[in-house]
Amino acid sequence: MLVTGAAGFIGHHVSRRLLERGDHVLGLDNLNDYYDVRLKEARLAQLTPHDRFRFLKVDVADRTAMAAVFANEPIRRVVHLAAQAGVRYSLLNPEAYIDSNLVGFLTILEGCRHARVEHLVFASSSSVYGGNTHMPFSVHDNVDHPVSLYAASKKANELMAHSYAHLYRLPCTGLRFFTVYGPWGRPDMALFLFTKAIFEGKAIEVFNFGNMKRDFTYIDDIVEGVIRVLDKPASPDPKWSGERPDSGSSSAPYRIYNIGNHQPVGLSYFIDLLEKAIGKPAKRNLSPLQPGDVPETYADVDDLVRDAGFKPDTPVEVGIQRFVQWYRDFYKV
């Protein structure tokens, strides 16, 4: 089993779950400095004691290195989670998104094609819904209006995967993750930023004047969804019609699923819960909506429930408590 982005937030948790159930995992990561490398190294330190885990420091955009990985390793299935993440950072360093998310994804597709991989599961994002305001977001909706380069790169991944599924019958499943949070989370995301600021007595930036809504999805639910989908390789949809093309399936072995909590939470309430968990009030700086952001996300998970038999359901009240406890333990605060 190949897991790219194994030192990342989701990759770390997926790798742990695969190891716990007895799989052999080859973890790849380039350990870049987009955020604190020490956190990535600490995640890896949770994985390396397992005798069924091996780690390679490789950049997925390195075509030669990736070709060697697929040529030399017995890879049956791939969970591709490596990517340049972040909506706002894509306004500052767009080149990083082309290198990692487009070039890097091509090396994965080519590797899977030549190695005749059984199933490629890859990370997409709720950000692909962009200018779509029809709620809840459905995989059957049109997603042709991204509002950030990050979102555009993830939409491009879905299109690239479909072309390989069609041309080479490579089973591909894309997962649109909705605002993932929990222990070992990313320091550039709101929960981590808010928690750090509150502990340090600093103000937090509350965008859209606190009127944002997000379908916050706890990491354990994300992992469960990934594993269930991974174990059921995508297959052609016999009902798919070119006369009425459906975005969520295909005549090729290709599927797209939302993984979200199906329960949008207001940002102000989210901060209220965080204050309660920490035991300190937040100093809130209210700011306008940022370029590239959308005011609300809300996942329709009907297809995931139907095909994978799973519906994310961890309440945000529980998830925030668990994150704060991890943060206290990890940073000794």
N, C-alpha and C positions, 0 to 999 in steps of 0.2 A: 504494500500500500504506500503510495507516495502522497505526502501532505506538504504542499508548498505554503510558505508563510508560517512554518511550525513554531517560530519564536514569537509570533503575533498573538493577539488576544484570542481570536476564535481558533486559530491553528493550534495553539497550545492546548486548549480545552478539547478539541476534536482528537488530537493525538493521544491525550490521556485516556479518553473514552475508548479509543480503538485498542490501545495497549491493555486496558483493564479487561477487555473482552477476549484478549488472546491474539490479536492481529500483530503482524510484524509491520513496523512503520519506518519508512525512510523519510526523515524530515529535512526540508530545504528552507533556507532563509539567507538573505544577504546581510542581515543585521545592520541595516543602514541607520543613520542617526536622525531620522525624521522625528523621533522622540527618544527619550533616555534609553540608551543601549543596555544599561544595567538592569532595567526591568525585563528586557528581552532575554538577557543572560540568566536572570533569576527564573524566568519561565522555563527556559531550556534545562536548567538545573533540576527541575521537577521531572523531566523526561529522561535524561541521560542515564540514570541508574537502572532503567529497564533494559534487560538483555535483548529485548526484541525491538529496541529503538536505535537507529543510527542517524547521525546528523551530518549534513554536508552544507558547508557555507558556499552557496552558489547564488548568483543573481539570475533570475529567470530570463532576463533580457540578454544574457550571454548565450548566443546561439550555439557556439562550439561546445561550451560546458554542458548545456542542456542536452544537446545531441548525444554527448558521451554518457550522461546519466541514463537516458532511455536505452542506449545501446548496451550498457554494461550492467544494468540492474534488472532483476526480474519483476517488473511492475505490471500488476494486473488491473488495478484501479487507481484513480487519481482524484484527490480532493484539492482543488486549486484555490487557495485562499490568499496567496501572495499578491499584493497590489499596492499602488500608491493610494492611500486612503485620504479622506478629508475633502469636503466641499470648498471651504474657504481657502485652503492652501493651493487649490488648483488655479486661483486667481493670481497667486504669487509665483508659482513655479510650474507652469503648464507642461514644460518639457518632461518633467518627471512622470507625468501621467501617460504621455505617449510612449516613453521608454518602458515603463513597468507594465502598464495596463494594456497596451496594444502590441508592442514588440514582444513583451514577455508572454502575453497570451498566445501569440502565434507560435512561439517555441513549444508551448505546452500542447497545442493542437497538433503540430507536426510530430512531436514526440509520441503522442497518443496514437496518431495515425500509423506511424511506422512500427510501433511496438504492438499494434493491434490490441490496445487496452480495452478491457471489457466495459468500462463506464467512466466517464469524466463528469465529475460534479464540480461546478465552479460558482464562485461568489459573484452575484450581481448585487443590486442595491435598490432600496425603495426610492432612491433619488431619480431613477429613470422615469418616474411618473411626471416629474417636472411640472409643466404648466397645466396638467390634468387636474381638475378640481372635482371630478366625479368621485364621491365617496360611497363605500370604501373602495380603495384601489384594487382593481381586479386584473389578473394576468391576461384576461380577455380584452382589456382596454387598449386603446392606441397609446403608445408612449413615444411619439415622434417629436416631442417638444421639450427636450432637456434644457435646464436653466443653469447648468454649470458644466465645465469641461469634464469634471469627474463623472457626472451623470452620463454625459455623451460617451465617455470611454466604456462605461459599464453597458450601455445600450449596444455599443459596437461589439463588445464581447459576446453578447447574446446573438447578434447577427453572424459573427464569425463562427461561433459554435454551430449555428444552424447550417451554415454552408458546409462544414465538415461532416455533420450528421447526414446531410443530403448526399454529398459527393462520395463519402467513404463509409457510410453506414456506421459511423462512430457514435455510440449512444452518449448523448450529452444532456445534462440537466443543470439548468441555471437556477440559483436560489436568490431571490430578492430579500435581503435581510432588512428588517425594520429596527433602527436605533437600538443596537445591541448594547447591553450594560451588564455589569456584574463584577465579581472578584477577578483580579488580574487584568482589568480593563485598560483601555487606551488613555494616556494622559491628555490627549488633545480633545477628548469628548467632554460634554457638559458635566456629567456626574462627577468625573474625576476633577475637572477644573473647579467646580463649585466646592467640592469637599475639601480640596487643598486650600482654597481661599478662605473658607469658613474657619478651618483649623488655625490658619495663620492670621485671622482677624482682618483679612483684606476684602475689598468689595468684589462682587461678582457682576459680570455683564449679562443682563437679562434682555435678550433681543426681542424685537417686535413688542416691546413694552410688557412682556410677560404673557402675551396672547398667543403664543405658540401652542400647538398640540402635537404630541408625538406618540406613536404606537411603540412605547418602550418594551423591548423584548429581552427577557432574562437569558443569560448565556446558556444555562442548562437546557432551556427550551430550543434554542438555536441548535445546540449539539444533537439533541434528540432528533430534530428534523433532518439534519445533515445525515446522520447515521441511517435513519429509516429510508431516506431517498437513495442513499448510496447503495443499499442492499437491494434496491429494485431498479435495475438499469432501465433507462428510458426505452420505450418501444413506439413504433409508429401508431398513430391514431387512425383506425380504420374509418372513422366518421369524418375525418378532415376533408374539406372540399376547397379546391382552388376557386370555386365560384363564390364561396363565402369564407375566405381565409380567417382562421382563428389564430390569434397571437399566442395563445398559451400552449398549443400543441402543433403537430405537423404530420405530414405523410412520412417524414423522416423520423428516426429514433431520437426525438428531441422533446424536452418538456421544460416549462418554466413554472416555478412555485413561489408564492409569497411565504415567508416565515415571519409572522408578526403576532403580537398578543391579541389582536382584534379588539383592542380596548384603548383608544386614544386618551392620553392624560394631559391635562393642562400644565404648562411649564410652572406656573405659580404654585399649583398644588404639589408638583414634584419637588419644588424647593421647600415647601412647607414640611413635607415628609423628611427631607434631608436634614432640615434644622432640628426636627424632633429626634432623629436618629443620632445626631451629633451632640445635641444638647446645647447648641449655641445658635443665636440668630444670625442670619446672613445680612450683610450690607448690600442692598440691591441698587445697581445703576441701571436704570431703564433706558434701552436704546432701540433705534428703529430696526426693522427687518434688514438683514445683511444681504448683499448681492449673492445670488446662487442658492439662498435658502428658500424653502417653501413653508408657508404658515402652518400646514397640518399634514399629518400622514395617518393612514388608517388602512390596515391590511384586510382584504378579503382572503380568508384561508380555506375556503370551501374545497378547492382542488387538492390541497395538502391533506385535509381531513379524509376526503374520498379515496385518494390513492395511497397515502402513507398511514392512514388510521391514527393520525396524531393532530392534536390541537394545542398550541402553546397556551398556558394558563397561569403562569406564576404571577401573582399580584405584585404590583409595583411596591406596595407597602412591605412585602416580604423581601423582594429583591434589593431594595435600597438598604434595608437593615443588614443584609448579608454583605453588601459591598462595603459599608462603613466599618463593619467588624473586620473585614479583610484589610481595609486601609489602616485601621488602628494597629493591627498585628504586624503588617508588613513595614510600616513606617514608624512604628513604636511611638505613637502619639496618643 
